[in-house]
Amino acid sequence: MNLTIVGTGYVGLVTGTCFAEMGNTVTCVDIDKQKIEDLHNGIIPIYEPGLEAMVKRNVRNGTLKFNTDLKECLDGAAIVFIAVGTPMGEDGSADLQYVLKVAQTIGENMNHSLIIVDKSTVPVGTADKVRNVVRENLKKRDLEIDFHVVSNPVFLKEGDAINDFFKPDRVVVGTDDKETAETMRRLYAPFFRSSMDRMLVMDVKSAEMTKYVANAMLATKISFMNEVANICELVGADVNKVRIGIGSDSRIGYSFIYPGSGYGGSCFPKDVKALKRTAEKAGYEAQLLNAVEDVNDRQKLVIANKVLNHFKGNLEGKVFAVWGLAFKPGTDDMREAPAIYIIKKLVEKGASIKAYDPKAIHEAKIFYLKDTERVEYGDSKYEVLSDADALLLLTEWKEFRSPDFKEVKKRLKYPLVFDGRNQYNDERMEEMGFQYYQIGKSN
């Protein structure tokens, strides 16, 4: 099929590239001329394992193209995916201005029947708004063209997005039109070679709701486990053992019950707020979602508070090595990353930071910590340890899983580790002579 993907951010670029890999002809459109020029030159704007090679391969094969002119790319397209940003507005709701602007451009320029797919994460009722905008602009042109608006929310984990796209748990398609549903089945059929049972067709509003509820549920599991971890510390229990005890129950499972420094990223914080706002607009107070947010906000500073307690509140002149800046491993995404809040809190109290992350240093320098004084960056995990008063592990990258602890101990001023991801075995750390703080276990 001929596909047009509007937006070359995380969702749009991954979606377009994966469809191109299956033999579709895909054009990714973006108004950012520099980004499109970079993509033509093989420069990828995001880090996602496997994506760069796949983009370059499909560009060479002619199945993946880039353009800044949506009008030009509508001709011949069977499906147009809207995959632009939906940033959080001041009131917590999703800002739909970019989605609706794309809808306006489609309505102003389409000349044949189209399937218009909302791939961006959007609240319930967005498909109706997109439909109305397209229809209004067709009316201005005195045209009656058949089109259908579909909700097809994205379910991709940053750091494993390619695998998720090729082997999806499910593909949700919201449409009431049987022919449109069949077209979407044909598009996704190569990703379901054994069975199409995992493609779930439902009404549009239910599909829109599914995305928010899925992320809110996962965020709830994380916050619940962090709440449990804090209780464990107070009563003398070990949350690591509690996690194993409850995870062995098949009704609960082990996913998203790892205690840590809270969730971040582009999805969970924004989507929880947007679902809360949707509830408020409908006259309902989402008390559980309020609690999920409150727990997560507090959790982001747990490690900083442990550091402050250890040093009795006096961090003047102290230097801390930080391993990990991204909100999770496998990505350079620092949106709402706990590291931002922890580092700023420690610097505010007089400390200096030496940070290392395999992928996110550029993001930290340019955006998220650009105005934060007393932060420097190293080229390796060991470099930032030299003469530091303690090590803070904030992102569980693979290269941090089994470091040379003799080297760590040699470089640090003191054998002191604050682990915000419960990466290491506490008994083993103590045997090696480290004072080791983690989440959910009292020292």
Salt bridges, closest charged atoms under 4 A:
GLU21 OE2 - ARG57 NH2 2.97
ASP30 OD2 - LYS35 NZ 3.96
GLU52 OE2 - LYS56 NZ 2.87
ASP91 OD2 - ARG277 NE 3.10
ASP128 OD1 - ARG131 NH1 2.77
ASP128 OD2 - LYS205 NZ 3.88
ASP146 OD2 - HIS148 NE2 3.60
ASP164 OD1 - LYS157 NZ 2.89
ASP177 OD2 - HIS148 NE2 3.84
GLU182 OE1 - ARG185 NH1 3.96
GLU227 OE1 - ARG298 NH2 2.78
GLU233 OE2 - LYS306 NZ 2.80
ASP238 OD2 - LYS441 NZ 3.92
ASP249 OD2 - ARG251 NH2 2.71
ASP271 OD1 - LYS270 NZ 3.39
GLU280 OE1 - ARG277 NH1 3.14
GLU293 OE2 - LYS273 NZ 2.90
GLU293 OE1 - LYS276 NZ 2.58
ASP333 OD2 - ARG335 NH2 2.85
GLU336 OE1 - LYS300 NZ 3.16
GLU396 OE1 - ARG421 NE 3.54
GLU399 OE1 - LYS381 NZ 3.86
GLU407 OE1 - LYS410 NZ 3.49
GLU407 OE2 - ARG411 NE 2.63
ASP426 OD2 - LYS441 NZ 2.11
GLU431 OE1 - ARG428 NH1 3.71
